[in-house]
Amino acid sequence: MNEYRIGRRQWLSAGAALAATTLAGCAGVSPSGPSLGRVVVVGGGYGGATTARYLKLWGGNVDVTLVERNADFVSCPISNLVLGGYKQMSDITRGYSGLKAVGVKVVQGDVTAVDVAAKKLRLAGGAEIGYDRLVLAPGIDFMTEQIGGLGPALDSGSVLHSWKAGPQTVALRRQIEAMPDGGVFAMFIPKAPYRCPPGPYERACVVASYLKTAKPRSKVLVLDANPEIQSKKALFEKAFKDRYDGTLEYRANAELKELSGNLAKLEFEDLRADVLNVIPPQRAGDLARSAGLVNINNRWVGVNWLTMESTAAPGVHVIGDATFPAPAMPKSGHMANQHAKVAAAAIIQLLKGEAVNPTPVVMNTCYSFVSAREAVHVASVHQFDAADKTFKTVPGSGGVSAAANQIEARYALGWADNIWADSLAL
Amino acid sequence: MKKQLRIGAALLALLGACGLAQAQHPHLARNLAATCANCHGTNGHARGDMKPLAGMPSDKMIAMLGDYKSGNQPATIMHQIAKGYTDEQIKLMAAFFAAQPAKK
């Protein structure tokens, strides 16, 4: 009798084991199945958010944690319209609730250290998070040391960059609003490469558009360290001339050397402005540097384009503006979203021990407003070249708008709505 | 002899099929289609007045993109983007979007 009971218990436990096996067989389908692994994504901008979202969309049972220092996502694209007073901060701010709803664990915090060997990272406050694969989307940070006086001026808030959307956007809008009629708004563009190649020229147009109406005696001075306009050149030149002649002045080869109060010193001249908007020279975000991943020109992270893994630390994927780009690949939110999908697809295959896609494609679309109601675009498609192990633009593809137009202003806002939803699972 | 030839041809066809299967990654269509999501929504479920791609019959999408490529269909931007994809890639994307439910 006793023997029979034991036998029955054995049978029951065997049944439980069978059920467990069945569940394991469905890994990737059933949320209760075993995890493929733990992926931690650091940085919740276009690249990081998209990676987290697509790991869940495509990966099934991947444990995904997103660490982001800010409470909300604030978009750089469209933020120039806030500076012009044509959009509000609420229009460019979205939450992380969509990502939470699809199962991403969102942690608000600052990563202070990455231990690549031990596969863990530490947050301010001391908490540690372990991972099987790490994705860093640290964006850019500024090389303020290249311009005398810039660091203290930025710290005090007297000079703003507004090249990371958020409080800087709000503060620069206030400075523009407080400018007297007849005042000067001077914007300094760093030598390429920098985040969002057409962004400074869009900003010049949008601020000029606002000032022309609200403070018509004011000036926009665009001081470009580069020898020419870096993106959509003919379209911006036409906008400057046709729309903002007398308001906007563009100067090439005008590199900022030093700041002192409201005085800006260039190589051959000094100038004073009511608002100094300095877009500083840029490099990969601090986290990439502290993790030891910056290995190109002492500025950027080299990556394997099939997996987006750092060439300095395989197993650590780096995406977006922090990467040393493939030829003609812009640093843009759109491109970061595309990097993210290559990374997410590769990570899932790698966790499963399967081959990664050997022929990825990424593409880019950047819309720029030249006024409150008209926009222009630049587009490119980049196919992976197996021989040279990099992405290359397809000859004959891509290009810019024929002329500024209202339809593309609508598309620009439609693009924002769709990419925010795609990246943040809205 | 004829029979041998036929077997040979069948073997070649089989090898060809295997070669194709090896060359094409199982998620290639999905990954290619994801490059469209920034404007046309995740899995082609567009928001606002951007064109939804989910549920579009594949022959319709292939014809549209072909017309953008050839210049038969004027566009603001799609004529430039369509030229970046091969006809084979367009077929794969079209099949992927056709298989998506039209409503999210």
HADDOCK unambig.tbl for C-alpha pairs under 7 A between the chains (distance, minus, plus):
assign (segid A and resid 338 and name CA) (segid B and resid 35 and name CA) 6.47 0.50 0.50
assign (segid A and resid 357 and name CA) (segid B and resid 25 and name CA) 5.60 0.50 0.50
assign (segid A and resid 357 and name CA) (segid B and resid 28 and name CA) 6.74 0.50 0.50
assign (segid A and resid 361 and name CA) (segid B and resid 32 and name CA) 6.59 0.50 0.50
assign (segid A and resid 362 and name CA) (segid B and resid 35 and name CA) 6.19 0.50 0.50
assign (segid A and resid 363 and name CA) (segid B and resid 35 and name CA) 6.57 0.50 0.50
assign (segid A and resid 379 and name CA) (segid B and resid 81 and name CA) 6.87 0.50 0.50
assign (segid A and resid 380 and name CA) (segid B and resid 81 and name CA) 6.69 0.50 0.50
assign (segid A and resid 381 and name CA) (segid B and resid 81 and name CA) 6.48 0.50 0.50
assign (segid A and resid 381 and name CA) (segid B and resid 84 and name CA) 5.14 0.50 0.50
assign (segid A and resid 394 and name CA) (segid B and resid 84 and name CA) 5.39 0.50 0.50
assign (segid A and resid 396 and name CA) (segid B and resid 83 and name CA) 6.82 0.50 0.50
assign (segid A and resid 397 and name CA) (segid B and resid 80 and name CA) 5.06 0.50 0.50
assign (segid A and resid 397 and name CA) (segid B and resid 81 and name CA) 6.16 0.50 0.50
assign (segid A and resid 397 and name CA) (segid B and resid 83 and name CA) 4.85 0.50 0.50
assign (segid A and resid 397 and name CA) (segid B and resid 84 and name CA) 4.98 0.50 0.50
assign (segid A and resid 398 and name CA) (segid B and resid 80 and name CA) 4.42 0.50 0.50
assign (segid A and resid 398 and name CA) (segid B and resid 81 and name CA) 5.59 0.50 0.50
assign (segid A and resid 399 and name CA) (segid B and resid 80 and name CA) 6.09 0.50 0.50
assign (segid A and resid 401 and name CA) (segid B and resid 76 and name CA) 6.64 0.50 0.50
assign (segid A and resid 414 and name CA) (segid B and resid 48 and name CA) 6.46 0.50 0.50
assign (segid A and resid 414 and name CA) (segid B and resid 49 and name CA) 6.94 0.50 0.50
assign (segid A and resid 414 and name CA) (segid B and resid 50 and name CA) 6.20 0.50 0.50
assign (segid A and resid 415 and name CA) (segid B and resid 38 and name CA) 6.52 0.50 0.50
assign (segid A and resid 415 and name CA) (segid B and resid 39 and name CA) 4.79 0.50 0.50
assign (segid A and resid 418 and name CA) (segid B and resid 38 and name CA) 5.79 0.50 0.50
assign (segid A and resid 418 and name CA) (segid B and resid 39 and name CA) 5.46 0.50 0.50
assign (segid A and resid 418 and name CA) (segid B and resid 40 and name CA) 6.66 0.50 0.50
assign (segid A and resid 418 and name CA) (segid B and resid 41 and name CA) 5.36 0.50 0.50
assign (segid A and resid 418 and name CA) (segid B and resid 46 and name CA) 6.62 0.50 0.50
assign (segid A and resid 418 and name CA) (segid B and resid 47 and name CA) 5.98 0.50 0.50
assign (segid A and resid 419 and name CA) (segid B and resid 38 and name CA) 4.38 0.50 0.50
assign (segid A and resid 419 and name CA) (segid B and resid 39 and name CA) 6.31 0.50 0.50
assign (segid A and resid 422 and name CA) (segid B and resid 37 and name CA) 6.63 0.50 0.50
assign (segid A and resid 422 and name CA) (segid B and resid 38 and name CA) 6.48 0.50 0.50
assign (segid A and resid 422 and name CA) (segid B and resid 41 and name CA) 6.17 0.50 0.50
assign (segid A and resid 422 and name CA) (segid B and resid 42 and name CA) 5.35 0.50 0.50
